[in-house]
Amino acid sequence: MSEDTQKEAPLSTPSKSNAQINDGKNTSQQQEGGSTVTIFDVATEIEDMLNDINKQIEKNSEEVSKIVNKINDKLDKVDRKIRSQQ
């Protein structure tokens, strides 16, 4: 069979990780400003960003809950006042 007519083998999962093959060096590296940035650095940065977002969401959720509770308290007072006047 000629090279043009040969079928390519399907992709398979490698038996060793890239870190094992490259003596612990990650092959998904990118040169940026002279320093090496690994995929793990990027993943850590993304995780930190997501944690910060989650903290902000929790903080905002608590603030919204406090505001809603204050509104409910005011509505309860108005309701009691109206009922007492009837």
Sequence and secondary structure as in RCSB ss.txt:
>XXXX:A:sequence
MSEDTQKEAPLSTPSKSNAQINDGKNTSQQQEGGSTVTIFDVATEIEDMLNDINKQIEKNSEEVSKIVNKINDKL
DKVDRKIRSQQ
>XXXX:A:secstr
  TTT         SS HHHHTTT  SS EEETTEEE HHHHHHHHHHHHHHHHHHHHHHHHHHHHHHHHHHHHH
HHHHHHHHHH 
